Amino acid sequence: MPVNGAAQAGYGVFVSWMAHQLNCGGRVPCHAEQTTDFAEIFAAIQALEVVDNLMITGQYISHVVMKTTSKFLVTAMTKLVWIWVERKINQGQPLVNGPPVAHLHERASALQQNHVKISFCQVNSGYNEPAIMLAQEAARKRV
């Protein structure tokens, strides 16, 4: 439970209206940072878990496009991750969200080794509304 009744972040993964059973949302684990940036990273990790599960069941997937409103996530995964993987620090300080970004990078790299292209794309909130709704609904739920 968050300390002192602090807000708890939610995440949402929207795959498709046609495959609604793949859409999911939930609360960011209570021991994790309760920030928008962490929630976006966590959602991306959960989305790759959906892809892994589909591939395990025999589905062929060649390209995954991660659409997000988070400029941080797109920049982290397309530019900064290559610097962070080597340095693990930023100007003498530990990287903010460094370990979860590294984990997301490892998950994406594993899929890429299986010939799945992973793209990160920043979109306006209107194009990500279903995922936002899943995240908000999850964050509102009482445990």
C-alpha positions as CSV (number, residue, x, y, z in Angstrom):
1,M,0.0,0.0,0.0
2,P,1.4,3.5,-0.8
3,V,2.8,5.3,2.2
4,N,0.4,7.7,4.1
5,G,-2.5,7.1,1.7
6,A,-0.6,8.5,-1.3
7,A,-2.1,7.9,-4.7
8,Q,-1.4,4.7,-6.5
9,A,-0.7,4.7,-10.2
10,G,-2.5,2.6,-12.7
11,Y,-1.4,1.2,-16.1
12,G,-3.4,0.3,-19.2
13,V,-2.6,-1.9,-22.2
14,F,-5.0,-1.6,-25.1
15,V,-4.4,-4.2,-27.9
16,S,-7.6,-4.1,-30.0
17,W,-11.4,-3.7,-29.8
18,M,-11.5,-7.0,-31.8
19,A,-9.4,-8.9,-29.2
20,H,-10.7,-7.2,-26.1
21,Q,-9.6,-10.2,-23.9
22,L,-6.0,-9.1,-24.5
23,N,-6.6,-5.6,-23.2
24,C,-5.6,-5.2,-19.6
25,G,-5.0,-2.7,-16.8
26,G,-4.0,-2.8,-13.2
27,R,-2.2,-1.0,-10.5
28,V,1.5,-0.3,-10.6
29,P,3.0,-2.5,-7.8
30,C,2.9,-0.7,-4.5
31,H,6.6,-1.0,-3.9
32,A,7.4,0.8,-7.2
33,E,7.5,4.5,-8.0
34,Q,3.9,5.8,-8.3
35,T,4.7,8.1,-11.2
36,T,3.4,8.5,-14.7
37,D,6.8,7.7,-16.2
38,F,7.1,4.4,-14.2
39,A,3.5,3.5,-15.1
40,E,4.2,4.0,-18.8
41,I,7.3,1.7,-18.5
42,F,5.3,-0.8,-16.6
43,A,2.5,-0.8,-19.2
44,A,5.0,-1.3,-22.0
45,I,6.5,-4.3,-20.1
46,Q,3.0,-5.7,-19.6
47,A,2.2,-5.2,-23.4
48,L,5.3,-7.2,-24.3
49,E,4.1,-9.9,-21.9
50,V,0.9,-10.1,-24.0
51,V,3.0,-10.4,-27.1
52,D,5.1,-13.2,-25.5
53,N,1.9,-15.1,-24.5
54,L,0.5,-14.8,-28.0
55,M,3.8,-16.1,-29.5
56,I,3.8,-19.0,-27.0
57,T,0.4,-20.0,-28.3
58,G,1.6,-20.1,-31.9
59,Q,0.6,-16.7,-33.1
60,Y,2.9,-15.2,-35.7
61,I,3.8,-11.6,-34.8
62,S,6.3,-9.6,-37.0
63,H,5.9,-6.0,-35.7
64,V,4.7,-4.5,-32.5
65,V,3.9,-0.8,-32.4
66,M,3.8,0.7,-28.9
67,K,1.7,3.8,-29.0
68,T,2.1,6.0,-25.9
69,T,1.5,9.6,-24.9
70,S,4.8,9.5,-23.0
71,K,7.6,11.4,-24.6
72,F,9.8,10.0,-21.9
73,L,9.1,6.4,-22.8
74,V,9.7,7.0,-26.5
75,T,12.9,8.9,-26.0
76,A,14.2,6.4,-23.4
77,M,13.6,3.4,-25.7
78,T,14.7,5.0,-29.0
79,K,17.7,7.1,-27.9
80,L,18.7,7.1,-24.3
81,V,18.6,3.4,-23.6
82,W,21.8,2.9,-25.6
83,I,23.7,5.4,-23.4
84,W,22.1,4.1,-20.2
85,V,22.9,0.5,-20.9
86,E,26.6,1.3,-21.0
87,R,26.8,4.0,-18.2
88,K,24.1,3.0,-15.7
89,I,24.5,6.5,-14.3
90,N,23.7,10.0,-15.4
91,Q,26.2,12.7,-14.5
92,G,27.3,10.8,-11.4
93,Q,23.7,10.1,-10.3
94,P,21.7,6.8,-10.6
95,L,19.4,6.9,-13.6
96,V,15.8,7.7,-12.8
97,N,13.8,4.6,-13.8
98,G,17.1,3.1,-15.1
99,P,16.4,-0.5,-13.9
100,P,12.8,-0.7,-15.3
101,V,13.9,0.9,-18.6
102,A,16.8,-1.7,-18.7
103,H,14.3,-4.5,-18.1
104,L,12.0,-3.2,-20.8
105,H,14.9,-3.0,-23.2
106,E,15.9,-6.6,-22.4
107,R,12.3,-7.8,-23.0
108,A,12.2,-5.9,-26.3
109,S,15.6,-7.2,-27.3
110,A,14.5,-10.8,-26.7
111,L,11.5,-10.3,-29.0
112,Q,13.7,-8.7,-31.6
113,Q,16.0,-11.8,-31.5
114,N,12.9,-13.7,-32.5
115,H,12.4,-11.5,-35.5
116,V,9.7,-9.2,-34.0
117,K,10.3,-5.6,-34.8
118,I,9.4,-3.3,-31.8
119,S,8.6,0.4,-32.5
120,F,7.7,3.1,-30.0
121,C,5.5,5.9,-31.2
122,Q,4.3,9.0,-29.3
123,V,0.7,9.9,-30.0
124,N,-1.8,12.5,-28.8
125,S,-4.0,11.3,-25.9
126,G,-7.0,10.9,-28.1
127,Y,-5.2,8.1,-29.9
128,N,-4.4,6.4,-26.6
129,E,-7.8,6.9,-24.8
130,P,-8.7,3.2,-24.4
131,A,-5.4,2.6,-22.6
132,I,-5.7,5.7,-20.5
133,M,-9.2,4.6,-19.5
134,L,-8.0,1.2,-18.4
135,A,-5.2,2.8,-16.3
136,Q,-7.6,5.3,-14.7
137,E,-10.1,2.6,-13.9
138,A,-7.4,0.4,-12.3
139,A,-6.0,3.3,-10.2
140,R,-9.5,4.1,-8.8
141,K,-10.1,0.5,-7.6
142,R,-9.7,-0.1,-3.9
143,V,-7.7,-3.0,-2.8
